[in-house]
């Protein structure tokens, strides 16, 4: 299975910080999916067009079945990952964001600020996730079964 991991981070893009989010995605997905996985990696700045182009490329050119984005899902002006994702998906799957906010809200009331989205483009599931390793880990624990089922059905 080919999985695209797209990190949205100005500091990782410029090389000032390591891509810890991407490393965490790989670790969690190997545990979750347990099959032979080929990761295709991209790191981009907080820029709507660059994010959308990277998602398109991972699905259309690299033929990834699953694309996970990390970062850009908060309320700040520069956080545009959900908007970029909506530019490229053909079918939105709002349940991913709804369940994540609901589960997070049980422990932190700022969960309402989380703006993740998910959807399908062609043969691929695209899911936005928070950009911190802890946020990624807990998000994949919550969404893992749904991600797995969706990928099985659309590939």
C-alpha positions in Angstrom: 0.0 0.0 0.0 1.3 3.5 -0.9 0.6 6.1 1.8 1.3 9.8 1.4 2.3 11.7 4.4 2.1 15.5 4.0 3.6 17.6 6.8 2.5 21.3 6.8 5.1 23.2 8.7 7.1 26.3 7.9 9.9 25.3 10.2 10.2 21.7 8.9 10.0 22.9 5.3 12.9 25.3 5.9 14.9 22.6 7.7 14.9 24.4 11.1 13.2 21.6 12.8 12.9 17.8 12.1 9.7 16.4 10.7 8.6 14.7 14.0 4.9 14.6 12.8 5.9 12.5 9.7 7.9 10.1 11.8 4.9 9.6 14.2 2.5 9.0 11.2 4.8 6.3 9.9 5.1 4.6 13.3 1.4 4.6 14.0 0.4 3.4 10.5 2.8 0.5 10.6 1.2 -0.6 13.9 -2.4 0.1 12.6 -2.2 -1.5 9.1 0.5 -4.1 9.7 1.1 -4.6 6.0 3.8 -3.7 3.5 3.7 0.0 3.3 5.5 2.4 1.0 5.5 6.0 2.4 5.7 8.9 0.0 6.7 12.0 1.9 6.1 15.7 1.3 6.7 18.7 3.5 5.2 22.1 2.5 4.7 25.5 4.0 1.4 26.8 5.3 0.1 27.8 1.8 -3.3 26.7 0.5 -2.2 26.2 -3.1 1.0 24.3 -2.2 -0.9 22.0 0.1 -3.6 21.3 -2.5 -0.9 20.7 -5.2 0.9 18.3 -2.9 -2.3 16.3 -2.1 -3.1 16.1 -5.8 0.3 14.9 -6.6 0.3 12.2 -3.9 -3.0 10.9 -5.2 -2.8 11.4 -8.9 1.0 11.0 -9.6 2.2 8.8 -6.8 -1.0 6.7 -6.7 -1.3 6.8 -2.9 -4.3 5.1 -1.5 -4.2 7.1 1.8 -2.9 10.6 2.3 -2.5 11.9 5.9 -1.8 15.5 6.4 -0.2 16.8 9.7 -0.6 20.4 10.7 -2.5 23.5 9.7 -5.8 22.5 11.3 -6.1 25.1 14.0 -7.8 28.5 14.1 -4.8 30.7 13.1 -4.8 32.7 9.9 -2.0 30.5 8.4 -3.9 27.3 9.2 -5.4 26.5 5.8 -5.1 22.7 5.5 -8.8 22.0 5.6 -9.5 24.7 2.9 -6.8 23.2 0.7 -8.1 19.7 1.2 -11.6 20.8 0.2 -10.2 22.1 -3.1 -9.1 18.6 -4.1 -11.6 16.1 -2.6 -14.5 14.9 -4.6 -16.5 13.6 -1.6 -16.3 15.0 1.9 -16.5 12.6 4.9 -17.4 14.9 7.8 -17.7 12.1 10.3 -13.9 12.0 10.8 -13.7 15.5 12.1 -16.9 15.2 14.1 -15.8 12.1 16.0 -12.4 13.5 16.6 -13.7 16.8 18.1 -16.3 14.9 20.2 -13.7 12.5 21.6 -11.2 15.3 22.3 -13.9 17.4 23.9 -14.2 14.8 26.7 -10.7 15.8 27.9 -10.1 19.3 26.6 -12.7 22.0 25.9 -10.4 23.6 23.2 -11.2 20.7 20.9 -13.9 22.9 19.3 -11.0 24.8 17.7 -9.8 21.7 15.8 -10.7 22.0 12.1 -9.9 18.6 10.6 -11.6 17.3 7.5 -11.5 14.2 5.4 -12.6 13.1 2.0 -12.1 11.0 -1.1 -10.3 11.8 -4.3 -10.5 9.2 -6.9 -9.1 6.0 -5.3 -7.7 7.7 -2.1 -8.8 8.7 1.4 -7.4 12.0 2.5 -7.5 12.8 6.3 -6.3 16.0 8.0 -4.7 15.5 11.4 -3.2 17.8 14.1 0.5 18.6 13.7 1.9 17.5 17.0 3.2 14.0 17.6 0.9 13.6 20.6 -2.1 14.9 18.6 -1.3 12.6 15.8 -1.0 9.6 18.0 -4.3 10.1 19.8 -6.1 11.0 16.5 -4.9 7.8 14.9 -6.0 5.8 17.9 -9.5 7.3 17.5 -9.7 7.3 13.7 -7.6 4.2 13.0 -10.5 1.7 12.6 -12.4 4.1 10.3 -9.4 4.8 8.2 -8.7 1.1 7.8 -12.2 0.3 6.7 -12.5 3.2 4.3 -9.2 2.3 2.6 -10.2 -1.3 2.3 -13.5 -0.3 0.6 -12.1 2.3 -1.9 -8.9 0.7 -3.1 
